[in-house]
Amino acid sequence: MKFSAQIRVMPHKVLLDPQGKAVGNNLKRIGLEACTNVRVGKNIQMEVEAPDQDSAEKLVRSACEKLLTNPIMEYFEYSLQAQN
């Protein structure tokens, strides 16, 4: 079976996010003061071939833990959907 994975990688909430801070400061500078607490992360999409949903989830989790994130600085969330 083929699955579509959507992975969201974000910096841990307790860490400073310099990129988010820069974006937040520039939003204020252009008159968008209502936009606050900006955090910048990554969105990763991939297809996974696996015999079932559980196997696909294990593959996605493994990819996130071994390559796609830095666990010291980032956390991840993902969703998985079977493709037709």
C-alpha positions in Angstrom: 0.0 0.0 0.0 1.0 3.6 -0.5 0.6 6.2 2.1 1.0 10.0 2.1 2.8 11.5 5.1 2.6 15.1 6.2 5.3 15.9 8.7 5.5 19.1 10.7 8.8 19.9 12.4 9.0 22.8 14.9 11.5 24.1 17.3 10.9 23.1 21.0 8.7 25.8 22.7 11.4 26.4 25.4 14.0 27.3 22.9 14.6 30.6 21.2 13.5 30.7 17.6 15.6 33.4 15.9 13.9 33.0 12.5 10.5 33.3 14.1 11.7 36.3 16.1 12.9 38.0 12.9 9.6 37.3 11.1 7.6 38.6 14.1 9.7 41.8 14.2 9.1 42.4 10.5 5.4 41.8 10.8 5.3 44.6 13.4 7.4 46.8 11.2 4.9 46.5 8.3 1.9 47.3 10.5 0.8 43.8 11.5 1.2 44.1 15.2 -1.7 41.6 15.8 0.5 38.8 14.6 2.6 37.6 17.6 4.5 34.6 18.9 5.7 33.6 15.5 7.5 30.2 15.3 9.1 29.0 12.0 9.4 25.3 11.2 9.4 22.9 8.3 6.7 21.0 6.5 7.8 17.7 4.9 5.6 15.6 2.5 6.5 12.1 1.5 5.1 8.9 0.1 5.6 5.7 2.0 5.1 2.1 0.7 4.2 -0.3 3.5 2.0 -3.4 4.0 -0.2 -1.6 6.5 -0.8 1.7 8.4 1.2 0.5 11.5 4.3 -0.3 9.4 4.0 3.0 7.5 3.8 4.9 10.8 6.9 3.1 12.1 8.8 4.1 8.9 7.7 7.8 9.1 8.6 7.9 12.8 12.0 6.3 12.1 12.7 8.8 9.3 11.9 11.7 11.6 14.0 10.4 14.5 17.0 9.4 12.4 17.2 12.1 9.8 14.5 14.8 9.5 14.7 16.3 13.0 17.3 17.3 15.5 15.7 16.0 18.7 17.7 18.4 20.9 16.1 21.4 19.2 13.0 20.2 17.4 9.9 18.1 17.8 7.7 16.5 15.1 4.1 15.7 14.4 2.8 13.8 11.5 -0.4 12.6 9.8 -0.6 9.6 7.5 -3.3 8.9 4.9 -3.7 5.8 2.6 -3.6 6.6 -1.1 -5.9 5.1 -3.6 
